[in-house]
């Protein structure tokens, strides 16, 4: 054991040096005073403009130790000519890992209701999921959820995240979800009738999603009202309109990110 001298006890604590980080476009930081988290958009003299994942902009001064990067204080400074190339932002708003090699798939999984849900999650969060080694699988409806959970066999390192459509009070989906009592399963959802509706109407060039008469299959009713042809043709329009999280409604974004956190954060 290292012995301490009398002088050591009364020595002044060393000041921790705060690193200086080039404020490159795309760098994601948090301003601790407000809790605002966003990517660097540009610098304006002694100010930095940040954009969060909802497209909102905030302006902050370039103060010493004024930001958090991965939870640690940093001082943002204007990039020098020799600065590293700007970081690239993925479709989900995270910093893109260059030269990514997908990690071995975890035992934990994320389940979604159907093929369209899986394709939309892949379109926006595919990069993040490959970084984390998370596989997304279609469940083909929540009616079989309890049975599928029993067959899967959950555990501390074998967790399930489940994304459910139309998860609102009193719905069939909410009653099925309320019956799940497994601590290794997290079910989140959005209030929309179908995953299509979680795409912002403006992204697909409409003012609002049409109201479909009761008794009419929702996708068929939407395609008929909008003149989109068959549902498979309508889905191609919807999926093709999504390039990032900015085209999605906030409830879906929050639901998916909670699931990714749940299946990738170690217990303890």
C-alpha positions in Angstrom: 0.0 0.0 0.0 1.3 3.4 -0.9 2.2 5.5 2.2 1.2 9.2 2.3 3.4 12.0 3.7 2.1 14.7 5.9 2.4 17.1 3.0 0.3 14.8 0.8 -2.7 15.3 3.1 -2.7 19.0 2.8 -1.7 19.3 -0.8 -4.0 21.3 -3.0 -6.2 19.1 -5.2 -5.1 19.0 -8.8 -7.2 20.9 -11.2 -8.7 18.6 -13.9 -7.9 19.8 -17.3 -11.0 20.3 -19.5 -10.3 19.1 -23.0 -10.9 21.4 -26.0 -12.9 19.9 -28.8 -13.3 21.2 -32.3 -16.9 22.2 -32.9 -17.3 20.2 -36.1 -20.7 20.1 -37.8 -22.5 17.0 -36.6 -20.7 16.8 -33.3 -23.4 15.9 -30.7 -23.1 17.6 -27.3 -25.3 18.6 -24.4 -25.6 22.1 -22.8 -25.9 21.2 -19.1 -27.6 24.3 -18.0 -30.7 23.7 -20.2 -30.3 20.0 -20.8 -30.5 20.7 -24.5 -28.8 18.0 -26.6 -28.1 18.4 -30.3 -25.6 18.4 -33.2 -23.4 21.3 -34.1 -24.9 23.0 -37.1 -22.6 26.1 -37.4 -20.6 28.7 -35.5 -21.5 32.3 -35.4 -18.6 34.3 -34.0 -18.5 33.3 -30.3 -21.7 31.3 -30.5 -22.6 27.7 -31.6 -25.9 26.6 -33.1 -27.2 23.2 -32.0 -30.0 21.2 -33.6 -31.8 18.4 -31.7 -33.4 15.4 -33.2 -36.7 17.2 -33.5 -35.1 19.9 -35.7 -35.2 22.6 -33.1 -32.3 25.0 -33.0 -30.7 26.7 -29.9 -27.8 29.1 -29.8 -25.2 28.9 -27.0 -22.0 30.8 -26.2 -18.7 29.0 -26.6 -18.0 29.2 -22.8 -15.1 27.3 -21.2 -16.3 23.8 -20.1 -19.7 24.9 -21.4 -20.8 21.5 -22.8 -20.9 17.8 -22.1 -19.6 15.2 -24.6 -20.6 11.7 -23.7 -21.3 13.0 -20.2 -17.9 14.7 -19.6 -17.3 18.5 -19.6 -15.6 19.9 -22.7 -14.8 23.3 -24.2 -15.9 23.8 -27.7 -13.5 25.7 -30.0 -13.7 26.8 -33.6 -12.2 24.0 -35.8 -8.7 24.6 -37.1 -7.8 24.1 -40.8 -6.2 20.8 -39.9 -9.3 19.6 -38.0 -10.6 16.1 -38.6 -13.3 15.7 -41.2 -16.8 16.4 -40.0 -18.7 13.6 -38.3 -21.5 12.1 -40.2 -24.9 11.8 -38.6 -27.0 8.7 -39.1 -30.6 8.6 -40.0 -31.5 8.3 -36.3 -29.5 11.4 -35.4 -26.6 9.5 -33.8 -23.0 10.0 -34.8 -22.3 7.5 -37.6 -19.5 5.0 -36.9 -17.1 5.0 -39.9 -15.9 1.7 -41.2 -18.5 -0.1 -39.2 -18.4 -3.9 -39.0 -21.6 -5.1 -37.4 -21.0 -6.8 -34.0 -22.2 -10.3 -33.3 -25.9 -10.3 -32.7 -27.0 -10.2 -29.1 -29.3 -12.8 -27.6 -31.7 -9.9 -26.8 -34.1 -8.9 -29.6 -36.6 -6.2 -30.6 -39.9 -7.4 -31.9 -42.3 -5.3 -34.0 -45.8 -6.1 -35.2 -45.1 -6.7 -38.9 -42.9 -6.4 -41.9 -43.6 -2.7 -42.5 -42.7 -1.9 -38.9 -39.4 -3.8 -39.3 -38.6 -2.0 -42.5 -39.2 1.5 -41.1 -37.2 0.8 -38.0 -34.3 -0.5 -40.2 -34.6 2.6 -42.4 -34.0 5.0 -39.5 -32.2 3.0 -36.8 -30.4 0.4 -38.9 -27.0 1.9 -38.3 -27.5 2.0 -34.5 -28.8 -1.5 -34.4 -25.8 -2.9 -36.3 -23.4 -1.0 -34.0 -25.2 -2.6 -31.0 -25.7 -6.0 -32.5 -29.5 -5.9 -32.1 -31.8 -7.9 -34.4 -35.3 -6.7 -35.2 -37.9 -9.4 -36.0 -41.6 -9.1 -37.1 -44.0 -10.6 -34.6 -47.0 -10.8 -37.0 -49.4 -9.3 -34.5 -49.6 -8.9 -30.7 -52.2 -11.7 -30.3 -49.4 -14.2 -30.1 -47.1 -12.1 -27.9 -47.5 -14.0 -24.6 -46.9 -17.3 -26.3 -43.9 -16.1 -28.2 -42.3 -14.7 -25.0 -42.7 -18.1 -23.3 -41.1 -19.8 -26.3 -38.3 -17.3 -26.5 -37.2 -17.8 -22.8 -36.1 -14.5 -21.4 -33.3 -13.7 -18.9 -30.9 -11.0 -17.7 -28.9 -11.3 -20.9 -31.8 -12.4 -23.1 -34.2 -9.5 -23.0 -37.0 -8.5 -25.3 -38.2 -5.1 -26.5 -41.6 -5.0 -28.2 -43.0 -2.2 -30.3 -46.8 -2.1 -30.5 -49.1 -0.2 -32.8 -52.2 1.6 -31.4 -51.1 1.3 -27.8 -53.8 3.5 -26.2 -56.0 3.1 -23.2 -58.8 0.6 -23.7 -57.5 -0.8 -27.0 -57.0 -4.6 -27.5 -53.3 -4.0 -27.7 -53.2 -2.3 -24.3 -55.1 -5.2 -22.7 -52.7 -7.8 -24.1 -49.7 -5.7 -23.0 -51.0 -5.2 -19.5 -51.0 -9.0 -19.1 -47.2 -9.2 -19.6 -45.4 -9.5 -16.2 -41.8 -10.4 -17.3 -39.1 -8.0 -15.9 -37.0 -8.9 -18.9 -39.6 -7.6 -21.4 -40.2 -4.0 -22.2 -43.2 -3.1 -24.3 -43.5 0.4 -25.8 -45.8 1.7 -28.5 -47.3 4.6 -30.3 -50.9 5.8 -30.5 -51.2 5.4 -34.3 -53.5 2.8 -35.9 -50.7 1.6 -38.1 -47.0 2.3 -38.5 -47.7 4.3 -41.7 -49.5 6.9 -39.6 -46.3 7.5 -37.5 -44.8 9.1 -40.6 -45.5 12.8 -40.7 -48.2 13.6 -43.3 -46.0 16.4 -44.8 -43.3 13.8 -45.6 -45.6 12.0 -48.0 -47.1 15.2 -49.4 -50.5 15.3 -47.7 -52.0 17.6 -45.1 -53.3 14.8 -42.8 -53.9 11.1 -42.9 -57.5 10.5 -44.1 -60.1 9.0 -41.8 -61.0 5.5 -42.7 -64.6 4.4 -42.2 -65.1 1.8 -39.5 -65.1 -1.7 -41.0 -62.7 -0.8 -43.8 -59.2 -2.3 -43.6 -57.0 0.8 -42.7 -54.3 0.4 -45.4 -56.8 -0.3 -48.1 -58.9 2.7 -47.0 -55.9 5.0 -47.0 -54.8 3.9 -50.5 -58.3 4.3 -51.9 -58.7 7.8 -50.4 -55.3 9.0 -51.7 -55.3 7.2 -55.0 -52.2 5.2 -54.1 -53.3 1.9 -55.7 -52.7 -1.3 -53.7 -51.3 -1.3 -50.2 -47.9 -2.5 -51.3 -47.7 0.5 -53.7 -48.8 2.8 -50.9 -46.2 1.4 -48.6 -43.4 2.1 -51.1 -44.5 5.7 -51.1 -44.5 5.9 -47.3 -41.2 4.2 -46.8 -39.5 6.1 -49.7 -40.5 9.4 -48.0 -38.5 8.6 -44.9 -34.8 9.4 -44.9 -34.3 10.2 -41.2 -36.0 10.6 -37.8 -37.2 14.0 -38.9 -39.9 12.5 -41.0 -41.3 10.5 -38.0 -43.7 11.5 -35.2 -42.2 12.0 -31.8 -44.0 9.1 -30.0 -42.5 6.5 -32.4 -39.0 8.0 -32.0 -39.2 7.8 -28.2 -40.7 4.3 -28.2 -37.9 2.8 -30.4 -35.1 4.5 -28.6 -36.4 3.2 -25.2 -36.4 -0.3 -26.6 -32.8 0.0 -28.0 -31.6 1.3 -24.6 -33.4 -1.5 -22.8 -31.9 -4.4 -24.8 -28.4 -3.0 -24.9 -27.9 -1.6 -21.3 -26.4 -4.2 -19.0 -28.4 -4.9 -15.9 -27.0 -4.1 -12.5 
